[in-house]
Every structure is written in C-alpha cells, then in structure tokens.
Amino acid sequence: MKVGFAVQIDEGLESTVYDHFGSAPAFLIVDTEENQVARIDNSTAHETHGNCNPMGRLGGNHIDALVVGGIGAGAIMRLNSIGVKIYRPGAPKVRENIDLLKENKLNEFGANDSCSGHQGECGH
C-alpha cells in the first residue's frame, strides 16, 4: 500500500503530520510493502483555494490513502474519485499513523469533515 502524508519538515518516518493538505510544505509517500519513503517538495505550489490539483501536488504518484490534519471538500472529492481514502491522523508522527492505519484505527474524512474557506485559520 502507498500512503501519502502531508508534512512540514521531512524527518522520514519521524515526521509530524501537517495540518492541511493544500498548504503542506512537503509530502511523504510511504510504500508499506517495499518499506520505502519518497519526498515531494510542495513549497512552491501556490493555487487559489478550491482549484487544487491533488495528484499534481503529490507529484503524480498514485497513492491508496492520504493522512492529513485537514483538507478541503474539492480535494476530498477528487482524491476519492480515483480511489484514495483520506484519514485524520491518530497520532503526531508518520510511523505511528502507519501502524494505526494497518490496524484500521484511523478515522476516514468525509465531505462533511472538510475545511471551508481559509482566512488564515482552518480550525481543524
């Protein structure tokens, strides 16, 4: 399984999951079967809210799941439409969330759980 994580600073599996998909400085793609971690820089991606290209942000990588603190409804719908499930983190670190995901202990985002309007604070 390939799992994407929004992170602020790449510290590998010890990275802290970031609060919002659209403004994440980086993403980690963890291949749980191959035990590999890839980093995608997102620091130069600037889009108008609501015009997010989720797969573009993820460097075109196909993932099975995404773990993030907050995400807009449009990104949820676009990712769900290609089979990506989106989860809230159950712990601060990437490694801990991988374990929780394997144990089916992460809560999935629904369209009603999304962020709306970003005027500086989301209030996740």
The first five atom37 places (N, CA, C, CB, O) and aatype in JSON, in Angstrom:
{
  "aatype": [12, 11, 19, 7, 13, 0, 19, 5, 9, 3, 6, 7, 10, 6, 15, 16, 19, 18, 3, 8, 13, 7, 15, 0, 14, 0, 13, 10, 9, 19, 3, 16, 6, 6, 2, 5, 19, 0, 1, 9, 3, 2, 15, 16, 0, 8, 6, 16, 8, 7, 2, 4, 2, 14, 12, 7, 1, 10, 7, 7, 2, 8, 9, 3, 0, 10, 19, 19, 7, 7, 9, 7, 0, 7, 0, 9, 12, 1, 10, 2, 15, 9, 7, 19, 11, 9, 18, 1, 14, 7, 0, 14, 11, 19, 1, 6, 2, 9, 3, 10, 10, 11, 6, 2, 11, 10, 2, 6, 13, 7, 0, 2, 3, 15, 4, 15, 7, 8, 5, 7, 6, 4, 7, 8],
  "atom_mask": [
    [1, 1, 1, 1, 1],
    [1, 1, 1, 1, 1],
    [1, 1, 1, 1, 1],
    [1, 1, 1, 0, 1],
    [1, 1, 1, 1, 1],
    [1, 1, 1, 1, 1],
    [1, 1, 1, 1, 1],
    [1, 1, 1, 1, 1],
    [1, 1, 1, 1, 1],
    [1, 1, 1, 1, 1],
    [1, 1, 1, 1, 1],
    [1, 1, 1, 0, 1],
    [1, 1, 1, 1, 1],
    [1, 1, 1, 1, 1],
    [1, 1, 1, 1, 1],
    [1, 1, 1, 1, 1],
    [1, 1, 1, 1, 1],
    [1, 1, 1, 1, 1],
    [1, 1, 1, 1, 1],
    [1, 1, 1, 1, 1],
    [1, 1, 1, 1, 1],
    [1, 1, 1, 0, 1],
    [1, 1, 1, 1, 1],
    [1, 1, 1, 1, 1],
    [1, 1, 1, 1, 1],
    [1, 1, 1, 1, 1],
    [1, 1, 1, 1, 1],
    [1, 1, 1, 1, 1],
    [1, 1, 1, 1, 1],
    [1, 1, 1, 1, 1],
    [1, 1, 1, 1, 1],
    [1, 1, 1, 1, 1],
    [1, 1, 1, 1, 1],
    [1, 1, 1, 1, 1],
    [1, 1, 1, 1, 1],
    [1, 1, 1, 1, 1],
    [1, 1, 1, 1, 1],
    [1, 1, 1, 1, 1],
    [1, 1, 1, 1, 1],
    [1, 1, 1, 1, 1],
    [1, 1, 1, 1, 1],
    [1, 1, 1, 1, 1],
    [1, 1, 1, 1, 1],
    [1, 1, 1, 1, 1],
    [1, 1, 1, 1, 1],
    [1, 1, 1, 1, 1],
    [1, 1, 1, 1, 1],
    [1, 1, 1, 1, 1],
    [1, 1, 1, 1, 1],
    [1, 1, 1, 0, 1],
    [1, 1, 1, 1, 1],
    [1, 1, 1, 1, 1],
    [1, 1, 1, 1, 1],
    [1, 1, 1, 1, 1],
    [1, 1, 1, 1, 1],
    [1, 1, 1, 0, 1],
    [1, 1, 1, 1, 1],
    [1, 1, 1, 1, 1],
    [1, 1, 1, 0, 1],
    [1, 1, 1, 0, 1],
    [1, 1, 1, 1, 1],
    [1, 1, 1, 1, 1],
    [1, 1, 1, 1, 1],
    [1, 1, 1, 1, 1],
    [1, 1, 1, 1, 1],
    [1, 1, 1, 1, 1],
    [1, 1, 1, 1, 1],
    [1, 1, 1, 1, 1],
    [1, 1, 1, 0, 1],
    [1, 1, 1, 0, 1],
    [1, 1, 1, 1, 1],
    [1, 1, 1, 0, 1],
    [1, 1, 1, 1, 1],
    [1, 1, 1, 0, 1],
    [1, 1, 1, 1, 1],
    [1, 1, 1, 1, 1],
    [1, 1, 1, 1, 1],
    [1, 1, 1, 1, 1],
    [1, 1, 1, 1, 1],
    [1, 1, 1, 1, 1],
    [1, 1, 1, 1, 1],
    [1, 1, 1, 1, 1],
    [1, 1, 1, 0, 1],
    [1, 1, 1, 1, 1],
    [1, 1, 1, 1, 1],
    [1, 1, 1, 1, 1],
    [1, 1, 1, 1, 1],
    [1, 1, 1, 1, 1],
    [1, 1, 1, 1, 1],
    [1, 1, 1, 0, 1],
    [1, 1, 1, 1, 1],
    [1, 1, 1, 1, 1],
    [1, 1, 1, 1, 1],
    [1, 1, 1, 1, 1],
    [1, 1, 1, 1, 1],
    [1, 1, 1, 1, 1],
    [1, 1, 1, 1, 1],
    [1, 1, 1, 1, 1],
    [1, 1, 1, 1, 1],
    [1, 1, 1, 1, 1],
    [1, 1, 1, 1, 1],
    [1, 1, 1, 1, 1],
    [1, 1, 1, 1, 1],
    [1, 1, 1, 1, 1],
    [1, 1, 1, 1, 1],
    [1, 1, 1, 1, 1],
    [1, 1, 1, 1, 1],
    [1, 1, 1, 1, 1],
    [1, 1, 1, 1, 1],
    [1, 1, 1, 0, 1],
    [1, 1, 1, 1, 1],
    [1, 1, 1, 1, 1],
    [1, 1, 1, 1, 1],
    [1, 1, 1, 1, 1],
    [1, 1, 1, 1, 1],
    [1, 1, 1, 1, 1],
    [1, 1, 1, 0, 1],
    [1, 1, 1, 1, 1],
    [1, 1, 1, 1, 1],
    [1, 1, 1, 0, 1],
    [1, 1, 1, 1, 1],
    [1, 1, 1, 1, 1],
    [1, 1, 1, 0, 1],
    [1, 1, 1, 1, 1]
  ],
  "atom_positions": [
    [[0.85, -1.17, 0.0], [0.0, 0.0, 0.0], [0.9, 1.24, 0.0], [-0.97, 0.0, 1.22], [1.93, 1.27, 0.67]],
    [[0.48, 2.24, -0.76], [1.2, 3.52, -0.76], [0.33, 4.54, -0.03], [1.53, 4.0, -2.22], [-0.84, 4.75, -0.35]],
    [[0.95, 5.18, 0.97], [0.25, 6.14, 1.81], [0.95, 7.48, 1.73], [0.17, 5.64, 3.27], [2.16, 7.57, 1.94]],
    [[0.19, 8.53, 1.43], [0.73, 9.89, 1.4], [0.52, 10.58, 2.73], [0.0, 0.0, 0.0], [-0.51, 10.39, 3.38]],
    [[1.48, 11.37, 3.13], [1.4, 12.15, 4.37], [1.79, 13.59, 4.07], [2.31, 11.55, 5.47], [2.84, 13.84, 3.48]],
    [[0.96, 14.53, 4.48], [1.33, 15.94, 4.42], [2.24, 16.21, 5.61], [0.06, 16.89, 4.43], [1.89, 15.87, 6.74]],
    [[3.41, 16.82, 5.37], [4.36, 17.12, 6.45], [4.94, 18.51, 6.27], [5.49, 16.06, 6.5], [4.97, 19.05, 5.16]],
    [[5.39, 19.08, 7.37], [6.04, 20.39, 7.29], [7.53, 20.21, 7.05], [5.8, 21.2, 8.58], [8.11, 20.9, 6.21]],
    [[8.14, 19.3, 7.77], [9.57, 19.04, 7.67], [9.77, 17.55, 7.45], [10.34, 19.53, 8.95], [9.19, 16.73, 8.16]],
    [[10.6, 17.2, 6.47], [10.89, 15.8, 6.19], [11.87, 15.26, 7.21], [11.44, 15.63, 4.76], [13.06, 15.58, 7.19]],
    [[11.35, 14.43, 8.09], [12.19, 13.72, 9.05], [11.93, 12.22, 8.91], [11.9, 14.2, 10.51], [11.99, 11.46, 9.88]],
    [[11.64, 11.82, 7.67], [11.35, 10.42, 7.41], [10.12, 9.98, 8.17], [0.0, 0.0, 0.0], [9.16, 10.73, 8.29]],
    [[10.16, 8.77, 8.68], [9.02, 8.23, 9.4], [8.76, 8.93, 10.73], [9.22, 6.76, 9.64], [7.71, 8.72, 11.34]],
    [[9.69, 9.75, 11.18], [9.51, 10.51, 12.41], [8.94, 11.91, 12.14], [10.84, 10.63, 13.15], [8.84, 12.72, 13.06]],
    [[8.57, 12.18, 10.89], [7.95, 13.46, 10.53], [6.61, 13.6, 11.22], [7.79, 13.58, 9.0], [5.91, 12.62, 11.47]],
    [[6.26, 14.85, 11.54], [4.95, 15.15, 12.12], [3.96, 15.43, 10.99], [5.03, 16.37, 13.09], [4.28, 16.16, 10.05]],
    [[2.77, 14.84, 11.09], [1.73, 15.04, 10.08], [1.27, 16.5, 10.14], [0.53, 14.07, 10.31], [1.02, 17.04, 11.22]],
    [[1.17, 17.13, 8.99], [0.83, 18.55, 8.86], [-0.68, 18.76, 8.93], [1.38, 19.11, 7.54], [-1.46, 17.84, 8.69]],
    [[-1.08, 19.98, 9.27], [-2.48, 20.32, 9.49], [-3.33, 20.49, 8.25], [-2.55, 21.55, 10.27], [-4.56, 20.38, 8.33]],
    [[-2.73, 20.75, 7.09], [-3.58, 21.0, 5.93], [-2.93, 20.53, 4.63], [-3.92, 22.48, 5.84], [-1.74, 20.76, 4.39]],
    [[-3.71, 19.89, 3.82], [-3.24, 19.35, 2.55], [-2.72, 20.43, 1.61], [-4.36, 18.58, 1.87], [-1.59, 20.34, 1.13]],
    [[-3.53, 21.44, 1.34], [-3.19, 22.44, 0.34], [-1.96, 23.27, 0.63], [0.0, 0.0, 0.0], [-1.28, 23.71, -0.29]],
    [[-1.67, 23.49, 1.9], [-0.52, 24.33, 2.25], [0.66, 23.54, 2.81], [-0.94, 25.37, 3.26], [1.59, 24.13, 3.34]],
    [[0.62, 22.23, 2.7], [1.72, 21.41, 3.21], [3.01, 21.72, 2.46], [1.39, 19.91, 3.09], [3.01, 21.72, 1.23]],
    [[4.1, 21.98, 3.18], [5.37, 22.25, 2.51], [5.94, 21.04, 1.78], [6.37, 22.73, 3.51], [6.72, 21.18, 0.83]],
    [[5.55, 19.84, 2.22], [6.07, 18.62, 1.6], [5.1, 17.46, 1.83], [7.47, 18.27, 2.15], [4.23, 17.52, 2.69]],
    [[5.3, 16.42, 1.05], [4.56, 15.17, 1.23], [5.55, 14.03, 1.29], [3.53, 14.96, 0.08], [6.58, 14.05, 0.62]],
    [[5.23, 13.05, 2.08], [5.97, 11.8, 2.08], [5.06, 10.73, 1.5], [6.47, 11.42, 3.52], [3.88, 10.66, 1.84]],
    [[5.6, 9.91, 0.63], [4.87, 8.77, 0.1], [5.56, 7.54, 0.68], [4.85, 8.75, -1.49], [6.73, 7.27, 0.4]],
    [[4.82, 6.8, 1.51], [5.38, 5.62, 2.17], [4.8, 4.38, 1.5], [5.06, 5.63, 3.71], [3.59, 4.19, 1.47]],
    [[5.68, 3.56, 0.96], [5.29, 2.27, 0.39], [5.46, 1.25, 1.51], [6.14, 1.9, -0.9], [6.58, 0.88, 1.84]],
    [[4.35, 0.81, 2.07], [4.41, -0.07, 3.24], [4.87, -1.49, 2.89], [3.05, -0.14, 3.92], [5.34, -2.22, 3.76]],
    [[4.74, -1.87, 1.63], [5.18, -3.21, 1.21], [6.67, -3.24, 0.92], [4.4, -3.66, -0.01], [7.34, -4.23, 1.22]],
    [[7.19, -2.17, 0.32], [8.6, -2.11, -0.05], [9.46, -1.42, 1.02], [8.76, -1.37, -1.36], [10.68, -1.37, 0.9]],
    [[8.8, -0.89, 2.06], [9.5, -0.15, 3.13], [10.35, 0.98, 2.56], [10.38, -1.09, 3.95], [11.51, 1.15, 2.92]],
    [[9.73, 1.76, 1.65], [10.42, 2.9, 1.04], [9.65, 4.18, 1.33], [10.57, 2.69, -0.48], [8.43, 4.19, 1.46]],
    [[10.42, 5.28, 1.43], [9.83, 6.59, 1.67], [10.36, 7.55, 0.6], [10.15, 7.11, 3.12], [11.57, 7.66, 0.41]],
    [[9.45, 8.23, -0.08], [9.83, 9.24, -1.07], [9.3, 10.59, -0.61], [9.28, 8.88, -2.5], [8.24, 10.67, 0.0]],
    [[10.05, 11.65, -0.91], [9.66, 13.01, -0.52], [9.28, 13.79, -1.76], [10.81, 13.72, 0.23], [9.91, 13.69, -2.81]],
    [[8.21, 14.6, -1.62], [7.77, 15.5, -2.69], [7.74, 16.91, -2.12], [6.37, 15.09, -3.26], [7.01, 17.18, -1.16]],
    [[8.51, 17.79, -2.71], [8.52, 19.19, -2.28], [7.27, 19.88, -2.79], [9.79, 19.92, -2.78], [6.93, 19.77, -3.97]],
    [[6.58, 20.59, -1.91], [5.37, 21.3, -2.29], [5.48, 22.77, -1.93], [4.15, 20.68, -1.6], [4.48, 23.5, -1.97]],
    [[6.67, 23.22, -1.58], [6.84, 24.58, -1.07], [6.6, 25.66, -2.11], [8.22, 24.75, -0.51], [6.35, 26.82, -1.75]],
    [[6.66, 25.32, -3.39], [6.46, 26.35, -4.42], [5.08, 26.27, -5.06], [7.52, 26.22, -5.49], [4.78, 27.04, -5.97]],
    [[4.23, 25.35, -4.6], [2.89, 25.22, -5.17], [1.96, 26.24, -4.55], [2.33, 23.78, -4.96], [1.67, 26.19, -3.35]],
    [[1.49, 27.17, -5.36], [0.55, 28.19, -4.88], [-0.65, 28.18, -5.81], [1.22, 29.62, -4.83], [-0.54, 28.48, -7.0]],
    [[-1.79, 27.84, -5.25], [-3.02, 27.79, -6.03], [-4.1, 28.58, -5.32], [-3.47, 26.33, -6.26], [-4.04, 28.78, -4.11]],
    [[-5.07, 29.01, -6.08], [-6.24, 29.64, -5.5], [-7.04, 28.57, -4.78], [-7.1, 30.35, -6.58], [-7.2, 27.46, -5.29]],
    [[-7.55, 28.9, -3.6], [-8.33, 27.93, -2.83], [-9.46, 27.38, -3.68], [-8.88, 28.57, -1.55], [-10.16, 28.13, -4.36]],
    [[-9.62, 26.06, -3.65], [-10.67, 25.4, -4.42], [-10.21, 24.94, -5.79], [0.0, 0.0, 0.0], [-10.95, 24.23, -6.47]],
    [[-9.02, 25.33, -6.22], [-8.5, 24.93, -7.53], [-7.35, 23.94, -7.41], [-8.05, 26.15, -8.31], [-6.51, 23.85, -8.3]],
    [[-7.33, 23.23, -6.34], [-6.26, 22.3, -6.05], [-6.25, 21.12, -7.03], [-6.37, 21.79, -4.63], [-7.3, 20.58, -7.36]],
    [[-5.08, 20.75, -7.47], [-4.88, 19.56, -8.29], [-4.17, 18.55, -7.39], [-4.04, 19.87, -9.6], [-2.94, 18.53, -7.34]],
    [[-4.92, 17.69, -6.68], [-4.31, 16.8, -5.69], [-3.22, 15.91, -6.25], [-5.35, 15.95, -5.08], [-2.17, 15.76, -5.62]],
    [[-3.44, 15.31, -7.41], [-2.41, 14.42, -7.94], [-1.19, 15.22, -8.39], [-2.96, 13.61, -9.11], [-0.06, 14.71, -8.32]],
    [[-1.39, 16.43, -8.84], [-0.26, 17.28, -9.17], [0.57, 17.59, -7.94], [0.0, 0.0, 0.0], [1.8, 17.56, -7.98]],
    [[-0.11, 17.88, -6.84], [0.59, 18.13, -5.58], [1.39, 16.92, -5.14], [-0.4, 18.52, -4.5], [2.46, 17.06, -4.55]],
    [[0.86, 15.75, -5.42], [1.53, 14.51, -5.0], [2.51, 14.02, -6.04], [0.5, 13.43, -4.71], [2.91, 12.86, -6.02]],
    [[2.9, 14.89, -6.93], [3.91, 14.56, -7.92], [3.47, 13.5, -8.9], [0.0, 0.0, 0.0], [4.29, 12.82, -9.51]],
    [[2.14, 13.35, -9.06], [1.62, 12.35, -9.98], [1.66, 10.93, -9.42], [0.0, 0.0, 0.0], [1.25, 9.99, -10.1]],
    [[2.13, 10.78, -8.2], [2.2, 9.45, -7.58], [0.81, 8.94, -7.25], [3.05, 9.49, -6.31], [-0.01, 9.67, -6.67]],
    [[0.54, 7.7, -7.61], [-0.73, 7.1, -7.21], [-0.57, 6.6, -5.78], [-1.15, 5.93, -8.18], [0.38, 5.87, -5.46]],
    [[-1.49, 6.99, -4.93], [-1.49, 6.53, -3.55], [-2.82, 5.85, -3.26], [-1.23, 7.71, -2.55], [-3.82, 6.09, -3.95]],
    [[-2.83, 5.02, -2.25], [-4.05, 4.33, -1.83], [-4.75, 5.09, -0.72], [-3.73, 2.91, -1.38], [-5.97, 5.0, -0.56]],
    [[-3.97, 5.84, 0.06], [-4.51, 6.56, 1.2], [-3.69, 7.83, 1.43], [-4.52, 5.67, 2.48], [-2.54, 7.93, 1.01]],
    [[-4.32, 8.8, 2.11], [-3.67, 10.05, 2.48], [-4.0, 10.32, 3.94], [-4.13, 11.24, 1.56], [-5.15, 10.17, 4.35]],
    [[-2.99, 10.71, 4.71], [-3.2, 11.08, 6.11], [-2.82, 12.54, 6.25], [-2.35, 10.18, 7.09], [-1.71, 12.95, 5.92]],
    [[-3.79, 13.35, 6.75], [-3.6, 14.8, 6.83], [-4.52, 15.36, 7.9], [-3.87, 15.47, 5.45], [-5.59, 14.8, 8.17]],
    [[-4.12, 16.46, 8.52], [-4.93, 17.07, 9.57], [-6.19, 17.75, 9.06], [0.0, 0.0, 0.0], [-7.2, 17.78, 9.76]],
    [[-6.16, 18.28, 7.86], [-7.32, 18.97, 7.3], [-7.2, 19.02, 5.79], [0.0, 0.0, 0.0], [-6.11, 19.0, 5.23]],
    [[-8.37, 19.09, 5.13], [-8.39, 19.06, 3.67], [-9.73, 19.61, 3.19], [-8.15, 17.6, 3.12], [-10.75, 19.42, 3.85]],
    [[-9.73, 20.29, 2.07], [-10.95, 20.87, 1.52], [-11.82, 19.83, 0.83], [0.0, 0.0, 0.0], [-11.35, 18.76, 0.44]],
    [[-13.1, 20.15, 0.68], [-14.07, 19.24, 0.07], [-13.71, 18.89, -1.37], [-15.46, 19.86, 0.11], [-13.88, 17.74, -1.79]],
    [[-13.21, 19.86, -2.12], [-12.85, 19.59, -3.52], [-11.74, 18.56, -3.63], [0.0, 0.0, 0.0], [-11.81, 17.65, -4.46]],
    [[-10.73, 18.69, -2.8], [-9.63, 17.72, -2.81], [-10.12, 16.35, -2.36], [-8.47, 18.2, -1.92], [-9.71, 15.33, -2.9]],
    [[-11.0, 16.32, -1.35], [-11.56, 15.05, -0.9], [-12.29, 14.37, -2.06], [-12.54, 15.26, 0.29], [-12.07, 13.18, -2.33]],
    [[-13.14, 15.12, -2.75], [-13.92, 14.53, -3.85], [-13.01, 14.05, -4.98], [-14.93, 15.55, -4.38], [-13.23, 12.97, -5.53]],
    [[-12.0, 14.85, -5.32], [-11.1, 14.46, -6.42], [-10.3, 13.23, -6.05], [-10.16, 15.61, -6.77], [-10.15, 12.32, -6.87]],
    [[-9.79, 13.18, -4.84], [-9.0, 12.02, -4.42], [-9.88, 10.78, -4.27], [-8.27, 12.31, -3.1], [-9.51, 9.69, -4.71]],
    [[-11.05, 10.94, -3.65], [-11.97, 9.8, -3.5], [-12.38, 9.25, -4.86], [-13.21, 10.22, -2.7], [-12.55, 8.04, -5.01]],
    [[-12.54, 10.12, -5.86], [-12.99, 9.68, -7.18], [-11.99, 8.75, -7.87], [-13.27, 10.88, -8.06], [-12.35, 8.01, -8.78]],
    [[-10.74, 8.81, -7.44], [-9.72, 7.91, -8.02], [-9.32, 6.81, -7.02], [-8.47, 8.71, -8.45], [-8.3, 6.15, -7.19]],
    [[-10.14, 6.65, -5.99], [-9.95, 5.54, -5.08], [-9.05, 5.79, -3.88], [0.0, 0.0, 0.0], [-8.68, 4.85, -3.18]],
    [[-8.69, 7.05, -3.63], [-7.83, 7.37, -2.49], [-8.7, 7.66, -1.27], [-6.91, 8.6, -2.81], [-9.59, 8.5, -1.32]],
    [[-8.43, 6.95, -0.18], [-9.12, 7.2, 1.07], [-8.3, 8.21, 1.88], [-9.33, 5.88, 1.88], [-7.07, 8.16, 1.87]],
    [[-8.99, 9.12, 2.57], [-8.31, 10.18, 3.31], [-8.63, 10.01, 4.78], [-8.74, 11.59, 2.81], [-9.78, 9.86, 5.18]],
    [[-7.57, 10.03, 5.58], [-7.71, 9.77, 7.01], [-7.18, 10.92, 7.85], [-7.01, 8.49, 7.38], [-6.25, 11.63, 7.45]],
    [[-7.8, 11.09, 9.01], [-7.27, 12.0, 10.03], [-6.14, 11.29, 10.76], [-8.4, 12.45, 11.03], [-6.21, 10.08, 10.98]],
    [[-5.1, 12.02, 11.14], [-4.05, 11.36, 11.92], [-4.58, 10.96, 13.3], [-2.82, 12.27, 12.06], [-5.37, 11.69, 13.91]],
    [[-4.13, 9.83, 13.79], [-4.49, 9.37, 15.12], [-3.35, 9.58, 16.1], [0.0, 0.0, 0.0], [-3.5, 9.33, 17.3]],
    [[-2.21, 10.05, 15.58], [-1.01, 10.29, 16.37], [-0.18, 11.34, 15.63], [-0.19, 8.95, 16.61], [-0.42, 11.59, 14.45]],
    [[0.77, 11.95, 16.3], [1.54, 13.02, 15.65], [2.47, 12.57, 14.53], [2.34, 13.71, 16.68], [2.6, 13.29, 13.53]],
    [[3.11, 11.43, 14.65], [4.18, 11.03, 13.72], [3.69, 10.09, 12.62], [5.29, 10.35, 14.49], [2.73, 9.35, 12.79]],
    [[4.38, 10.15, 11.48], [4.07, 9.29, 10.34], [4.12, 7.82, 10.73], [5.05, 9.56, 9.18], [3.18, 7.08, 10.45]],
    [[5.19, 7.39, 11.39], [5.36, 5.98, 11.76], [4.16, 5.47, 12.57], [6.65, 5.79, 12.55], [3.65, 4.38, 12.32]],
    [[3.73, 6.26, 13.54], [2.62, 5.86, 14.39], [1.33, 5.71, 13.58], [2.41, 6.88, 15.52], [0.53, 4.8, 13.82]],
    [[1.14, 6.61, 12.62], [-0.07, 6.57, 11.8], [-0.07, 5.39, 10.83], [-0.22, 7.86, 11.02], [-1.14, 4.86, 10.51]],
    [[1.09, 4.97, 10.37], [1.16, 3.77, 9.54], [0.68, 2.57, 10.35], [2.61, 3.54, 9.02], [-0.11, 1.76, 9.86]],
    [[1.15, 2.45, 11.57], [0.72, 1.35, 12.43], [-0.78, 1.4, 12.68], [1.47, 1.38, 13.77], [-1.46, 0.37, 12.61]],
    [[-1.31, 2.59, 12.97], [-2.75, 2.74, 13.21], [-3.57, 2.41, 11.96], [-3.06, 4.16, 13.67], [-4.63, 1.8, 12.06]],
    [[-3.07, 2.8, 10.79], [-3.77, 2.51, 9.54], [-3.83, 0.99, 9.31], [-3.08, 3.21, 8.35], [-4.86, 0.46, 8.92]],
    [[-2.72, 0.32, 9.55], [-2.68, -1.14, 9.38], [-3.65, -1.83, 10.33], [-1.26, -1.66, 9.62], [-4.17, -2.91, 10.02]],
    [[-3.9, -1.21, 11.48], [-4.82, -1.78, 12.47], [-6.26, -1.27, 12.29], [-4.34, -1.44, 13.89], [-7.13, -1.54, 13.12]],
    [[-6.51, -0.52, 11.19], [-7.83, 0.07, 10.92], [-8.31, 0.97, 12.06], [-8.86, -1.03, 10.67], [-9.49, 0.94, 12.42]],
    [[-7.4, 1.76, 12.62], [-7.73, 2.62, 13.75], [-7.71, 4.11, 13.42], [-6.79, 2.36, 14.87], [-7.74, 4.95, 14.32]],
    [[-7.65, 4.45, 12.13], [-7.72, 5.85, 11.73], [-9.12, 6.17, 11.23], [-6.68, 6.18, 10.65], [-9.76, 5.33, 10.59]],
    [[-9.59, 7.38, 11.53], [-10.91, 7.82, 11.07], [-10.8, 8.43, 9.68], [-11.53, 8.84, 12.06], [-9.94, 9.27, 9.42]],
    [[-11.7, 8.0, 8.8], [-11.71, 8.49, 7.43], [-12.44, 9.83, 7.36], [-12.36, 7.47, 6.49], [-13.45, 10.04, 8.02]],
    [[-11.91, 10.73, 6.52], [-12.57, 12.01, 6.25], [-13.78, 11.77, 5.37], [-11.6, 13.01, 5.59], [-13.74, 10.95, 4.46]],
    [[-14.85, 12.5, 5.65], [-16.0, 12.54, 4.77], [-16.14, 13.97, 4.25], [0.0, 0.0, 0.0], [-15.48, 14.87, 4.76]],
    [[-16.99, 14.18, 3.26], [-17.17, 15.52, 2.7], [-17.61, 16.52, 3.75], [-18.2, 15.48, 1.57], [-17.26, 17.7, 3.65]],
    [[-18.36, 16.09, 4.76], [-18.82, 17.0, 5.83], [-17.72, 17.35, 6.83], [-19.98, 16.38, 6.56], [-17.9, 18.23, 7.67]],
    [[-16.6, 16.65, 6.74], [-15.49, 16.9, 7.66], [-14.46, 17.87, 7.09], [-14.81, 15.59, 8.02], [-13.47, 18.19, 7.76]],
    [[-14.68, 18.34, 5.88], [-13.68, 19.13, 5.19], [-13.56, 20.54, 5.76], [-14.01, 19.2, 3.72], [-14.44, 21.04, 6.47]],
    [[-12.44, 21.17, 5.42], [-12.21, 22.57, 5.75], [-13.03, 23.42, 4.81], [-10.69, 22.93, 5.67], [-13.31, 23.02, 3.68]],
    [[-13.41, 24.59, 5.26], [-14.11, 25.5, 4.35], [-13.52, 26.89, 4.53], [-15.65, 25.51, 4.62], [-13.43, 27.38, 5.65]],
    [[-13.13, 27.51, 3.45], [-12.57, 28.86, 3.5], [-11.35, 28.94, 4.38], [0.0, 0.0, 0.0], [-11.37, 28.49, 5.52]],
    [[-10.3, 29.5, 3.88], [-9.07, 29.59, 4.65], [-8.65, 31.05, 4.77], [-7.94, 28.75, 3.99], [-7.89, 31.57, 3.95]],
    [[-9.15, 31.67, 5.78], [-8.79, 33.06, 6.04], [-7.77, 33.1, 7.16], [-10.04, 33.91, 6.41], [-7.94, 33.8, 8.16]],
    [[-6.72, 32.35, 6.99], [-5.65, 32.31, 7.98], [-5.76, 31.12, 8.91], [0.0, 0.0, 0.0], [-4.74, 30.54, 9.26]],
    [[-6.94, 30.74, 9.31], [-7.11, 29.62, 10.23], [-8.19, 28.69, 9.72], [-7.45, 30.12, 11.65], [-9.21, 29.14, 9.2]],
    [[-7.97, 27.44, 9.85], [-8.94, 26.42, 9.44], [-9.77, 25.96, 10.63], [-8.24, 25.23, 8.8], [-10.96, 25.69, 10.48]],
    [[-9.16, 25.88, 11.79], [-9.84, 25.39, 12.95], [-10.04, 23.89, 12.94], [0.0, 0.0, 0.0], [-11.09, 23.41, 13.36]],
    [[-9.04, 23.13, 12.44], [-9.17, 21.67, 12.39], [-9.37, 21.17, 13.81], [-7.92, 20.99, 11.73], [-9.5, 19.96, 14.03]]
  ]
}
